[in-house]
Amino acid sequence: MVRFENVGLRYGMGPEVLKDINFSIAPRSFQYLTGPSGAGKTTLMRLVLMALQPTRGLVNLFGQDVSRLDAATLTAFRRRMGIVFQDFRLLDHLTLYENVALPLRVLGKEESSYRAEVVELLRWVGLGERMHAVPSVLSGGEKQRAAIARAVIGRPELVLADEPTGNVDPALGRRLLRLFMELQSLGTAVVIATHDLALMELYDAPRLVLADGHLHVDA
Amino acid sequence: MVISMSMPDPGNADFEPEDRPLPSNLRRDQPLVPIDTVAARALMAVIAILTFLAALSAGAAVLAARASEQWRGAVANEMTIQIRPDSRRDIEGDIGRAVAMAQAIDGIESVRAVPRAESDKLLEPWLGAGLDLVELPVPRLIVLKLRAGAGPDLTAFGAALRREVPTAILDDHRLWVRRLSTMASTIILSGAAVVLLVLTAAALAVAFATRGAMAGSRDSVEVLHLVGADDAFIAREFQSRFVRLGLRGGAIGGAAAILVIGLLGFLSSRWRTAPEAEQLQAMFGAFEIGWSGYVAVILVAVVVAAISGLVSRVTVRHHLRVLAGGTA
């Protein structure tokens, strides 16, 4: 599904922030991406999302070399992925319902075709009473759950979650982790970027460890 | 639900049961790309003012076109023979000869010699009333009306007239019509040029506003991209927003122009009895632009809205291409 071979990234003429990255993500797999703060976890996720282009190496997504992708294929690939941003990136002028429905709305679907689905997911993540609220009045945990709901509403084949439990208490963190486990059991590959050791001990899964720009797989 | 996940802990207060009815009116009519309200209002005001100016120019051009048509229609079917006074000649005899010659020409429908009193009256605005003009060498006029569609040989008639009545001059108003046509064409072209300039200014204003909106919505645009929106979708979102702004601004500007034109028409009809108004009416005809004028005004407003949408779309597509180039 995702394969990185000798991938390196530098910004401008600066030093390489990611060096010789080699890993792959199999369908229906579950892994953590971990490492100290500033190790480049978010950057690596942006590479997978094709929001950044590597300066060297091969990135293969869904069987295709991303350096040869046209805009339409890029969009099609992004539609097969769900992303939970560390800073949520909810659109402040939209309600929670509208934010969560966004991936379906950009597909051009009729609102009536997804209304029930979005409401059900919002209720499922405990935001049923807050669906008309705008993000600015929500707590960090509520925004976190809305961001997760938005990432999974389109039933993606791959979910990338950047510190998805960073703003919630341990109990809610465990529940959110279970949500990701359930997604995996339903066929979605899940990558959770975190440096929360306690969270990783709750569910044993391979760890992609980033340190000093290098990545190693800790199975 | 697509993701039919099992429910979490039953005792968990954060998660809610799923069997409640759906709330109605969930989706507000919010655009996906926010545009600053103050900037949007300012842009709408600019579009309204530009539309107003363009619509007035279009209205003026239509007015000039209609007036010119009226002049040409009135003047082209009429000619005059002017008999200059000559102390050695009998002017009344000359008038009689000229009238007889004109009546003999095929294509001239009617011939009327303007009586002395009437031609004196024509001089009243310049010389004042109550003046005895008997001693003054005032030319006499014969008005000829041409039959519609007929084309008499005016050159031959003019030459024959000059032979028989040397003091007579045939004036077919061609020079006058030509000058009026040139003036009207200049006004029409100037109006069209002003409309074009104003439309260009509107397009530039929208382009700058779109760039500003894009810069302000960079985060939103990135999020839209990452949740699967393509460039066409994002461009459509901006476009629909700017078309709406353009339509609103265009409607306000167009309505204001129609109001002003209507008001000027009303005022000119109220002042029609004043001598100045008579002169104006002679020049411009009735101050009415007719349905074609109103269509032109509405067309200007619609074109402004269309330009707003088109320019914003092109600007957004260009900006997105630049962004994509920067990512690569």
Interface residues (C-beta under 8 A of the other chain):
Chain A: L49 A51 L52 Q53 A71 A72 T75 R78 R79 I83 R89 L91 D92 H93 L94 T95 Y97 E98 A101 L102 P103 R105 V106 L107 G108 E111 R115 A116 E117 V118 V119 E120 L121 R123 W124 V125 G126 G128 E129 M131 H132 R150 V152 I153 G154 R155 L172 R175 R178 L179 E182 L183 L186
Chain B: M1 V2 I3 S4 M5 S6 M7 P8 D9 N12 D14 F15 E16 P17 E18 R20 L22 P23 L26 R27 R28 Q30 L32 P34 D219 S220 E222 V223 L224 H225 L226 V227 G228 A229 D230 D231 F233 A324 T327 A328
